[in-house]
Amino acid sequence: MSYKVTHMFPNYLFEGKLELPQEVEDLLKESIPENLNSGISIDTHFGKVTDKGQPLSKHLKHLQLLVGKMFTDESNKVMEVYKRNVEICNPYLISVKPGHIYPMNLEKERWYNACVFLQTTNKGSHLYFEDYSNKIYASPNLLQPETIAVAPEKNKIVFWPSHIPWGMTVNESSVDTICFICSFTAKMKPKYLRQLGKNVRR
C-alpha cells in the first residue's frame, strides 16, 4: 500500500530587500536617533528599545505602511492572505550594542512579525529563531533544523510566524545593530468565515 505524504501546517519565512530612494534613506537615518533618544525609548542592558505603546515619528510610520504592503504582496503568493484583514501592530525600534544580544522573545496573539535592518554590518547581530517544538522525540535525521539564523544586511526585511521565538545574536561589529520591528494580526473576512463554516458543516 502506498502512502500519501503531505506538509501539515507549514511555516513560511520570507526574506527580501527594501529598495528605498536616497531621500527616504536620509529621512529614516534622521528618524532613528530622534526615536531612540526620545522619551519613548527605554535603556536596557543590551541597548535601547522604544515603547511599543507609543507612536513612532512620521517617517517611520511611512516605513510601517511600506512593510505592511510588502508583507501582503509576498505572503499572498503562498497563502490566501486576501481572505483576511491584515493589521499592523506595535511598531518599535531595537538597538543592540556591540558585544550584546537581544534576548529570545515572542509576540503573543499575533500572526506574523517583521524586521527591517536599518543599521548593521556583516558582523552585526543575526536574527535568530529557535523552534522548541521540533525535537520532542528522538530522530536520527530531523527534516527541519531546530535553529535558524538570518544574516544581517542593511535594508533587509524578514517576515516570520509570531509563534516562533526569536532574538538577536551577539553584535560582533563596532556599531549598534538597529532594527524596525512590527507584527501583524489577520482576522478572516466575514464572507470567507461564513464560507469556511459551511465547508466544515458538510
DRENKE-829807 format. One line per field, with one value per residue: x, y, z of N, C-alpha, C, O in turn; residue in one letter; residue number from 1. Coordinates in pm, whole numbers, plus 50000, padded with zeros to 5 digits. Example, Ala and Ser with C-alpha at 12.3 -4.5 7.8 and 13.67 -1.06 7.14 Angstrom:
2
n.x	(51319|51285)
n.y	(49431|49775)
n.z	(50780|50708)
ca.x	(51230|51367)
ca.y	(49550|49894)
ca.z	(50780|50714)
c.x	(51320|51290)
c.y	(49670|50003)
c.z	(50780|50787)
o.x	(51424|51341)
o.y	(49668|50114)
o.z	(50846|50804)
aa	(a|s)
i	(1|2)
***
This chain:
202
n.x	(50084|50061|50168|50030|50198|50210|50268|50208|50055|50260|50537|50623|50903|51003|51235|51374|51460|51456|51410|51498|51455|51722|51659|51459|51600|51771|51590|51493|51728|51765|51544|51591|51780|51624|51399|51513|51645|51452|51171|51024|51185|51352|51619|51828|52009|52120|52103|51888|51529|51228|50915|50647|50387|50381|50359|50569|50793|50689|50819|50902|50655|50572|50748|50646|50397|50487|50619|50398|50256|50442|50449|50183|50177|50385|50325|50078|50142|50188|50006|49659|49610|49454|49204|49186|49174|49438|49628|49862|50062|50189|50453|50807|51143|51457|51779|52092|52380|52737|52885|52671|52351|52012|51754|51581|51242|50882|50601|50295|49965|49963|50003|50204|50546|50764|51085|51312|51635|51787|52027|52339|52616|52807|52896|52716|52438|52268|51943|51768|51621|51439|51308|51123|50952|51021|51204|51075|51089|51302|51514|51707|51751|51647|51399|51371|51562|51641|51714|51750|51938|51934|52125|52258|52188|52196|51884|51760|51467|51257|51009|50824|50651|50460|50450|50691|50975|51213|51523|51822|52151|52489|52622|52881|53007|53135|52944|52611|52349|52056|51711|51390|51087|50779|50446|50179|49824|49564|49264|48999|48806|48457|48289|48444|48476|48215|48188|48384|48271|48048|48175|48292|48070|47972)
n.y	(49881|50220|50535|50856|51157|51460|51807|51939|52208|52408|52637|52961|53150|53466|53647|53952|54257|54598|54846|55161|55508|55755|55992|55908|55724|55903|56049|55847|55784|56014|55990|55773|55826|56026|55891|55688|55835|55969|56037|55808|55594|55315|55244|54961|54660|54562|54760|54983|55017|55111|55220|55005|55089|55352|55594|55597|55828|56028|55953|55694|55584|55586|55395|55177|55142|55072|54831|54678|54661|54522|54280|54176|54155|53968|53744|53667|53519|53261|53205|53242|53529|53737|53680|53776|54037|54227|54370|54606|54592|54743|54880|54916|55018|54852|54857|54718|54697|54683|54366|54264|54091|54052|53944|53622|53611|53636|53747|53775|53658|53731|53714|53719|53840|54120|54233|54493|54561|54843|54964|54821|54587|54339|54193|54234|54183|53877|53777|53552|53233|52999|52686|52528|52318|52118|51902|51685|51426|51139|51133|51027|51176|51472|51646|51919|52205|52294|52542|52862|53111|53436|53624|53954|54253|54572|54730|54487|54287|54088|53840|53643|53367|53450|53275|53154|53160|53429|53612|53818|53757|53779|54101|54154|54362|54703|54893|54988|54750|54820|54783|54788|54678|54506|54369|54153|54115|53901|53872|53665|53757|53839|53720|53506|53367|53278|53111|52920|52808|52680|52484|52330|52222|52045)
n.z	(50000|49911|50048|50112|50126|50296|50358|50679|50827|50749|50802|50692|50603|50511|50318|50208|50030|50097|49864|49860|49783|49787|49925|50098|50249|50381|50538|50705|50838|50988|51154|51321|51549|51662|51759|51922|52116|52248|52472|52449|52450|52599|52811|52817|52923|52690|52500|52345|52340|52189|52327|52280|52294|52221|51958|51666|51493|51204|50963|51010|51033|50770|50673|50809|50679|50425|50482|50563|50319|50161|50298|50264|49984|49928|50092|49994|49774|49853|50051|50138|50187|50105|50191|50441|50692|50728|50984|51111|51400|51700|51626|51668|51765|51798|51946|51941|52123|52048|52119|52257|52299|52176|52374|52359|52258|52209|52015|52149|52066|51798|51436|51228|51226|51158|51053|50991|50896|50984|51046|51028|51001|50820|51032|51227|51459|51409|51303|51495|51526|51721|51735|51952|51941|51763|51833|52000|52018|51970|51692|51419|51188|51157|50978|50965|51061|51403|51481|51328|51168|51043|50830|50884|50697|50556|50522|50475|50485|50684|50733|50962|51130|51421|51637|51665|51864|51887|51856|51882|51775|51911|51872|51676|51556|51531|51553|51654|51610|51454|51441|51286|51411|51379|51413|51290|51275|51153|51083|50970|50689|50700|50493|50398|50631|50681|50462|50522|50749|50637|50483|50682|50812|50629)
ca.x	(50000|50140|50126|50026|50277|50168|50313|50099|50077|50398|50572|50694|50994|51025|51348|51382|51540|51385|51478|51450|51526|51820|51597|51388|51708|51820|51486|51493|51851|51738|51438|51638|51821|51511|51313|51587|51689|51336|51107|50957|51290|51389|51756|51837|52146|52171|52093|51765|51407|51121|50791|50554|50259|50397|50379|50699|50786|50613|50895|50897|50518|50572|50816|50549|50300|50559|50640|50268|50225|50533|50407|50063|50212|50467|50258|49968|50194|50186|49895|49539|49602|49346|49082|49198|49201|49570|49654|49997|50055|50303|50586|50906|51283|51552|51919|52178|52516|52844|52913|52548|52246|51873|51709|51472|51106|50784|50488|50174|49838|49990|50010|50339|50632|50852|51207|51392|51766|51808|52170|52413|52726|52804|52929|52613|52353|52184|51809|51785|51494|51452|51182|51127|50856|51069|51267|51004|51110|51436|51515|51844|51758|51535|51375|51383|51655|51577|51751|51781|51991|51928|52238|52220|52223|52120|51755|51699|51338|51228|50878|50820|50534|50478|50460|50829|51059|51321|51611|51934|52278|52588|52664|53027|53058|53169|52831|52486|52254|51928|51607|51248|51011|50635|50376|50054|49711|49499|49134|48930|48696|48329|48235|48523|48448|48089|48216|48459|48174|47967|48258|48315|47947|47939)
ca.y	(50000|50344|50639|50994|51240|51600|51900|51979|52336|52455|52775|53031|53259|53548|53741|54037|54379|54723|54936|55293|55624|55812|56091|55833|55672|56014|56079|55738|55798|56121|55948|55671|55884|56103|55798|55616|55927|56043|55987|55679|55491|55255|55192|54824|54610|54533|54878|55059|54971|55210|55170|54956|55159|55491|55603|55638|55950|56011|55883|55552|55541|55556|55266|55079|55115|55001|54694|54611|54632|54416|54155|54122|54119|53847|53629|53625|53426|53124|53191|53317|53644|53825|53645|53827|54178|54233|54494|54619|54618|54771|54901|54971|55006|54797|54888|54622|54749|54586|54272|54229|54019|54084|53815|53550|53651|53619|53839|53697|53691|53789|53614|53726|53951|54175|54301|54562|54602|54982|54992|54699|54547|54193|54134|54274|54078|53798|53744|53414|53165|52872|52611|52434|52209|52018|51781|51630|51282|51108|51105|51040|51272|51567|51705|52063|52248|52347|52683|52929|53246|53515|53717|54095|54333|54697|54731|54354|54274|53948|53811|53508|53345|53504|53173|53105|53250|53492|53705|53864|53703|53878|54201|54149|54479|54818|54986|54929|54693|54886|54719|54823|54555|54518|54241|54160|54027|53871|53811|53622|53844|53773|53634|53383|53296|53208|53003|52818|52741|52590|52371|52244|52153|51943)
ca.z	(50000|49905|50142|50066|50216|50283|50462|50765|50895|50726|50835|50585|50639|50392|50324|50091|50045|50070|49771|49901|49726|49880|50014|50203|50335|50464|50637|50804|50917|51085|51245|51416|51679|51714|51834|52025|52220|52297|52594|52427|52444|52727|52815|52867|52931|52555|52415|52364|52273|52205|52388|52178|52305|52177|51813|51613|51412|51079|50858|51042|51003|50626|50662|50859|50573|50319|50532|50556|50178|50116|50360|50198|49846|49924|50155|49907|49673|49906|50146|50094|50276|50057|50265|50577|50719|50791|51057|51168|51545|51788|51568|51761|51726|51895|51920|52012|52131|52021|52226|52327|52226|52209|52428|52293|52297|52102|52019|52177|52000|51667|51330|51172|51267|51055|51097|50888|50945|50944|51060|51062|50912|50804|51162|51322|51514|51319|51353|51537|51556|51794|51733|52065|51921|51668|51888|52114|52007|51919|51549|51368|51078|51161|50848|50975|51166|51523|51489|51201|51183|50920|50831|50875|50579|50562|50450|50460|50552|50714|50791|51018|51214|51555|51742|51672|51944|51811|51925|51801|51822|51957|51775|51672|51483|51617|51554|51701|51515|51478|51362|51298|51433|51398|51399|51215|51301|51024|51106|50849|50646|50729|50387|50392|50754|50660|50366|50596|50835|50555|50444|50800|50845|50527)
c.x	(50088|50081|50124|50100|50246|50233|50193|50137|50219|50415|50649|50778|51025|51145|51351|51466|51451|51469|51421|51526|51617|51757|51519|51488|51754|51718|51479|51614|51835|51640|51487|51683|51709|51421|51388|51632|51574|51280|51038|51057|51326|51532|51756|51984|52206|52174|51968|51649|51301|50995|50693|50421|50263|50422|50520|50682|50731|50689|50898|50755|50504|50640|50722|50448|50363|50582|50510|50231|50313|50492|50286|50094|50286|50394|50141|50012|50187|50072|49778|49515|49491|49215|49080|49216|49333|49588|49794|49984|50191|50438|50683|51046|51360|51693|52005|52322|52618|52870|52790|52453|52111|51810|51593|51337|51010|50670|50361|50055|49859|50001|50151|50413|50712|50972|51273|51522|51795|51955|52240|52534|52717|52843|52825|52532|52273|52046|51808|51651|51522|51315|51188|51037|50912|51117|51196|51012|51250|51428|51657|51858|51636|51521|51393|51484|51580|51607|51783|51832|51989|52035|52190|52265|52136|52000|51699|51570|51305|51088|50880|50698|50559|50492|50601|50914|51177|51404|51719|52063|52373|52625|52817|53088|53088|53057|52706|52411|52118|51824|51470|51172|50862|50573|50244|49949|49642|49368|49066|48818|48563|48279|48311|48503|48319|48108|48290|48363|48087|48047|48280|48191|47914|47986)
c.y	(50124|50448|50774|51079|51387|51684|51939|52105|52388|52601|52836|53143|53335|53640|53822|54160|54497|54808|55075|55404|55687|55912|56025|55775|55781|56049|55972|55749|55905|56075|55851|55732|55965|56015|55732|55705|56010|55980|55854|55563|55445|55204|55054|54782|54588|54655|54957|54992|55079|55142|55131|55031|55303|55497|55648|55764|55922|55935|55733|55498|55509|55421|55154|55042|55038|54855|54615|54572|54518|54281|54095|54078|53985|53725|53579|53525|53281|53098|53278|53437|53740|53796|53705|53979|54186|54370|54491|54659|54654|54786|54962|54951|54934|54833|54797|54671|54641|54497|54225|54152|54080|53953|53755|53595|53612|53717|53758|53749|53767|53676|53606|53845|53998|54241|54366|54604|54744|55023|54864|54686|54395|54120|54170|54156|54010|53783|53593|53353|53032|52805|52502|52313|52095|51890|51738|51478|51259|51073|51122|51148|51364|51633|51856|52100|52304|52495|52736|53069|53315|53623|53861|54158|54458|54691|54592|54352|54126|53938|53666|53492|53384|53399|53116|53204|53303|53583|53751|53811|53816|53973|54209|54265|54591|54922|54912|54864|54753|54828|54780|54690|54590|54379|54263|54069|54007|53798|53779|53720|53769|53679|53503|53300|53217|53089|52888|52737|52641|52467|52274|52162|52041|51805)
c.z	(50000|50001|50073|50169|50189|50391|50546|50842|50872|50770|50719|50645|50511|50416|50196|50120|50011|49975|49795|49828|49831|49975|50127|50302|50433|50573|50746|50896|51022|51192|51353|51549|51744|51801|51949|52140|52278|52424|52575|52425|52585|52716|52878|52875|52792|52465|52447|52291|52294|52258|52278|52179|52257|52027|51777|51529|51273|50970|50883|51024|50854|50601|50704|50750|50457|50357|50524|50414|50127|50172|50289|50055|49840|49981|50073|49801|49720|50005|50098|50185|50233|50127|50406|50581|50796|50856|51116|51314|51603|51718|51671|51704|51836|51849|52005|52006|52092|52143|52302|52235|52259|52252|52350|52347|52187|52123|52038|52100|51869|51565|51273|51231|51146|51120|50976|50953|50895|50952|51104|50972|50898|50933|51269|51371|51404|51384|51375|51578|51624|51794|51840|52042|51836|51733|52016|52110|51952|51772|51496|51261|51081|51024|50849|51082|51286|51540|51350|51234|51047|50928|50817|50743|50583|50467|50419|50540|50566|50776|50843|51109|51359|51664|51755|51753|51862|51901|51829|51861|51862|51842|51777|51592|51582|51620|51604|51584|51550|51383|51390|51308|51438|51383|51328|51279|51166|51049|50974|50816|50659|50620|50375|50518|50743|50565|50434|50685|50758|50516|50560|50832|50747|50566)
o.x	(50182|49962|50206|50069|50254|50252|50086|50239|50292|50319|50731|50731|51068|51155|51334|51535|51381|51585|51308|51648|51592|51794|51513|51465|51773|51757|51461|51604|51884|51651|51432|51629|51699|51372|51336|51654|51596|51334|50997|51019|51330|51564|51693|52072|52327|52242|51944|51669|51286|50973|50659|50351|50159|50496|50582|50569|50725|50628|50896|50737|50434|50594|50719|50417|50301|50565|50510|50180|50265|50499|50286|50044|50254|50401|50106|49930|50182|50045|49799|49412|49439|49123|48984|49265|49337|49566|49841|49906|50294|50530|50644|51065|51331|51722|51993|52380|52589|52876|52803|52470|52098|51810|51516|51322|51052|50646|50325|50045|49781|50007|50211|50351|50726|50961|51289|51521|51823|52002|52204|52553|52629|52827|52843|52555|52217|52036|51842|51576|51616|51218|51251|51045|50855|51076|51250|50948|51310|51345|51721|51965|51535|51621|51426|51492|51469|51532|51835|51775|52037|52036|52093|52367|52016|52012|51602|51562|51323|51053|50932|50646|50665|50539|50628|50924|51234|51359|51710|52084|52340|52656|52874|53208|53069|53073|52699|52409|52069|51844|51439|51189|50824|50641|50201|49980|49661|49362|49074|48743|48557|48232|48251|48512|48311|48052|48262|48374|48057|47993|48286|48202|47835|47967)
o.y	(50134|50448|50802|51072|51433|51637|51969|52109|52409|52677|52769|53222|53275|53703|53768|54166|54498|54837|55104|55395|55675|55919|56077|55776|55755|56077|56003|55726|55891|56115|55847|55695|55972|56060|55720|55656|56108|55882|55792|55448|55524|55129|55032|54859|54595|54654|54993|54921|55131|55023|55212|55037|55369|55416|55727|55803|55806|55861|55654|55378|55415|55343|55048|54924|54949|54765|54499|54462|54428|54179|53976|53975|53900|53616|53461|53453|53189|52983|53375|53445|53816|53878|53686|54040|54156|54474|54387|54748|54603|54710|55047|54878|54953|54838|54797|54684|54522|54546|54153|54147|54152|53857|53826|53616|53561|53763|53679|53869|53856|53559|53498|53939|53928|54298|54303|54676|54763|55106|54805|54764|54332|53998|54141|54042|54077|53777|53516|53413|52960|52860|52398|52215|51986|51780|51751|51410|51349|50991|51223|51207|51337|51671|51915|52032|52355|52567|52663|53137|53260|53703|53888|54119|54450|54653|54580|54409|54048|54019|53577|53591|53356|53429|53038|53320|53231|53624|53728|53817|53934|53929|54264|54265|54575|55027|54790|54918|54737|54824|54819|54602|54692|54284|54377|53962|54087|53676|53856|53761|53649|53569|53399|53177|53103|52981|52772|52615|52533|52356|52153|52047|51952|51709)
o.z	(50080|50029|49986|50288|50075|50504|50492|50912|50969|50773|50656|50727|50412|50522|50087|50222|49910|50003|49754|49813|49951|50092|50239|50422|50551|50687|50864|51017|51134|51308|51463|51653|51866|51904|52060|52250|52348|52475|52673|52403|52679|52624|52981|52838|52775|52362|52562|52193|52404|52237|52192|52078|52252|51972|51848|51497|51230|50893|50789|51002|50817|50517|50641|50731|50399|50275|50483|50391|50057|50103|50257|50010|49758|49924|50080|49744|49638|50039|50026|50253|50315|50124|50481|50487|50915|50792|51163|51348|51559|51749|51751|51608|51955|51730|52128|51898|52101|52256|52401|52114|52358|52174|52285|52467|52083|52234|51950|52071|51835|51601|51270|51280|51047|51228|50872|51054|50776|50875|51205|50878|50956|50943|51387|51330|51317|51507|51286|51655|51588|51846|51820|52116|51836|51694|52126|52190|51893|51731|51526|51246|51016|50961|50747|51185|51272|51606|51265|51319|50948|51021|50746|50686|50609|50351|50344|50649|50472|50862|50775|51160|51415|51773|51847|51714|51779|52008|51709|51982|51849|51731|51871|51564|51702|51681|51597|51473|51662|51262|51503|51225|51495|51346|51309|51330|51074|51037|50878|50905|50633|50651|50346|50513|50789|50586|50406|50696|50807|50517|50540|50875|50780|50492)
aa	(m|s|y|k|v|t|h|m|f|p|n|y|l|f|e|g|k|l|e|l|p|q|e|v|e|d|l|l|k|e|s|i|p|e|n|l|n|s|g|i|s|i|d|t|h|f|g|k|v|t|d|k|g|q|p|l|s|k|h|l|k|h|l|q|l|l|v|g|k|m|f|t|d|e|s|n|k|v|m|e|v|y|k|r|n|v|e|i|c|n|p|y|l|i|s|v|k|p|g|h|i|y|p|m|n|l|e|k|e|r|w|y|n|a|c|v|f|l|q|t|t|n|k|g|s|h|l|y|f|e|d|y|s|n|k|i|y|a|s|p|n|l|l|q|p|e|t|i|a|v|a|p|e|k|n|k|i|v|f|w|p|s|h|i|p|w|g|m|t|v|n|e|s|s|v|d|t|i|c|f|i|c|s|f|t|a|k|m|k|p|k|y|l|r|q|l|g|k|n|v|r|r)
i	(1|2|3|4|5|6|7|8|9|10|11|12|13|14|15|16|17|18|19|20|21|22|23|24|25|26|27|28|29|30|31|32|33|34|35|36|37|38|39|40|41|42|43|44|45|46|47|48|49|50|51|52|53|54|55|56|57|58|59|60|61|62|63|64|65|66|67|68|69|70|71|72|73|74|75|76|77|78|79|80|81|82|83|84|85|86|87|88|89|90|91|92|93|94|95|96|97|98|99|100|101|102|103|104|105|106|107|108|109|110|111|112|113|114|115|116|117|118|119|120|121|122|123|124|125|126|127|128|129|130|131|132|133|134|135|136|137|138|139|140|141|142|143|144|145|146|147|148|149|150|151|152|153|154|155|156|157|158|159|160|161|162|163|164|165|166|167|168|169|170|171|172|173|174|175|176|177|178|179|180|181|182|183|184|185|186|187|188|189|190|191|192|193|194|195|196|197|198|199|200|201|202)
***
